[in-house]
Amino acid sequence: MKTSSTFSIFFWADFSRAKNEYASIYARITVNGKRATISLKQKIFVKDWDVHKNRARGSSQKSRILNNYLDETYNHLFVCYRDLMTENKLITSQAIKARYFGKDEKNHSILDIIKYHNEDMVNKLKWGTQKNYFTTQKYISKFLLKL
């Protein structure tokens, strides 16, 4: 049985906190309805923000630079998402945000824990007991490959 998750990246300008007609730009990562917000440390004039496209309006150099930055941020966040998927890690909006900032913590999967246990107990357990752990490791890895 395969599990699917929803993933989206959304850029928005916070007009409610605009100062001197300039609004801060944020990125929102949503995974399975759970949100994480990232401040992009960029500001834009309120009238230059296109609400429907979630990008800067116009073709001025300032708008193009900001839109390129938003595209790069989108791509970087998507790469973080893909990396977590290929590493078979738990994918949450907070995990993607942490990976984006380079502060992701090392989460261990059940296979990592069993592998560590088997390596640690090589000379401590009798072979009869140890082979049961090796069999468990083999079955779990086969099960995870089917997902």
Residue pairs with C-beta under 8 A, 6 or more apart in sequence:
1 147
2 147
3 147
5 31
5 32
5 91
6 30
6 31
6 32
6 33
7 29
7 30
7 31
7 81
7 91
8 29
8 30
9 27
9 28
9 29
9 30
9 74
9 77
9 78
10 27
10 28
10 30
10 54
11 25
11 26
11 27
11 28
11 40
11 54
11 55
11 70
11 73
11 74
12 25
12 26
12 28
12 54
13 23
13 24
13 25
13 26
13 44
13 46
13 49
14 23
14 24
14 25
14 26
15 23
15 46
17 23
17 24
18 46
21 45
21 46
21 47
22 43
22 44
22 45
22 46
23 43
23 44
23 46
23 49
24 39
24 40
24 41
24 42
24 43
25 39
25 40
25 42
25 43
25 44
25 49
25 66
25 70
26 37
26 38
26 39
26 40
27 37
27 38
27 40
27 73
27 74
27 77
28 35
28 36
28 37
28 38
29 35
29 36
29 37
29 38
29 77
29 93
29 96
29 97
30 93
31 91
31 92
31 93
31 96
32 92
34 92
34 93
34 94
35 93
36 93
36 94
36 96
36 97
38 97
38 100
40 69
40 70
40 73
42 66
42 69
44 56
44 66
47 57
48 56
48 57
48 58
48 62
48 63
49 56
49 57
50 56
50 57
54 70
55 66
55 67
55 70
56 62
56 63
56 64
56 66
56 67
56 70
57 63
76 100
77 96
77 100
80 96
80 99
80 100
81 91
81 96
83 99
84 90
84 91
84 95
84 96
84 99
85 91
88 109
88 144
89 95
89 107
89 109
90 107
95 104
95 107
98 104
98 105
108 116
110 140
111 137
111 140
111 141
111 144
114 133
114 136
114 137
114 140
115 137
117 133
118 130
118 133
118 134
118 137
121 130
121 133
122 130
125 133
